[in-house]
Amino acid sequence: MEEVLLARLQFASTTLFHFIFVPLSIGLAFMIAVMQTMYVVKKDEVYLKMTKFWGIFFLINFAVGVVTGIIQEFQFGMNWSEYSRFVGDIFGAPLAVEALLAFFLESTFIGIWIFGWNKVPKGIHLMSIWLVSIGTILSAFWILVANSFMQNPVGYTLQNGRAEMNDVVALLSNEKLWVAFPHTIFASLATGAFFIAGVSAWNILKKRDLTLYKRSLNVSLIVGLLASVAIAFSGHSQATYLMHAQPMKMAAAEALWEDSGDPAAWTLFGNIDVENRETTARVDIPYLLSYLAYSEFSGKVEGMDTLEAKLIEEHGEGSYIPPVKTVFWSFRIMAGTGGLLIVIAGLGLLLSWRKKIDAKPWMLKALIASIFIPYIANSFGWIMSEIGRQPWVVNGLMLTETAVSPNVSAGQILFSLIAFSVIYTILGIIMVLLFLKVIKRGPEEPKEEDVSATDPFETGGAH
């Protein structure tokens, strides 16, 4: 069991660290594409400066993210060979497509975008950054195809003790995929938007390049508000999905041991006693759990005791309840930070449109702090999703404790865990220092050789 714990800790740490970069890449690529589109349409040089300035952050983040992603995939062969043997025929296919299609789409057109200023027609250059944005989204899609199979196995048959794909359409139409994918993309757009909003707010507070940063703030807050509202709606669709596909995860997220009443109340917080299987000192909001579960203000929710009895009958003796406290509080942190994003974006946009945000340093400071809020929401969302599936690594098919590599010792896993943690710490420090350097330097003025009049595409082969 020590090997299982260490392997899980290593996978969790590398996943959470890698997921710092993924949503920011998706969000920044989209924001940059929007800004460059506005430049091409309006021919306003401020949008050109915005595009190039925020593009630097995207390139730094993308480069570091690639390194962390490589290490992430190594672990399937290192610590999880039994899992890889069991689902390799299914899990490997979307990962291969992600690498061969989405990643190469991103990397190819990033090159055209970086080196194509003044060398390709403006339409082609603009198309390249949109294709980069599409590539980042497709990359997330194929990763979620693989992850959704772990949550809701479909399109497979069991042969010789292994799961083999027999229906690719079922894999691509997995209900879990189509509730998780929009939620992930909207969360990524919010991450990119609030990063730009926070950096812009810091510079506005310092009275630096106000035209550029105020315009960046307006664009980012519009995207941030729309994305945050969409997160709430797509999150609700996930809750209704859990009720029929993963009811144990839903019950754990509510610390609901016994069946609820009808209608079911949602617990704001409570004292969870795992040993005695009860939640005391609950503060409940009437009707809300029924609405989250069924989109109507009626209906009961089965508790973990009832659900575990069904799982024992189906799969045999064992403990099928996930770490309740972790799932319970992860859900509340995720939901609370998501709601906070809506409030901050809405209030910030209102003040910005009224041209009063300069006189509200508290709002600017709140926007600076909001850089970190999407990361908190993203991380705890993934924690809830993955921990809530336990004890299964593939829901209903394979237990986590049977998925680890049989010939890897606890000492070896501990060594690699420490080594990866050191590497990730160094990478994180480098990225932060580079970000701070770019923020302090600010946007550079376009050089004469890069700009003819107000259009950089009018020189050197642009036609």
PyMOL commands that set and color helices and strands:
alter all, ss='L'
color gray80, all
select helices_A, chain A and resi 2-42+45-78+81-115+122-151+168-172+175-205+210-245+247-253+288-294+304-315+324-353+357-359+361-369+373-387+400-402+410-441+456-458
alter helices_A, ss='H'
color red, helices_A
select strands_A, chain A and resi 156-159+162-165+266-273+278-285+392-394+398-399
alter strands_A, ss='S'
color yellow, strands_A
deselect
rebuild
show_as cartoon
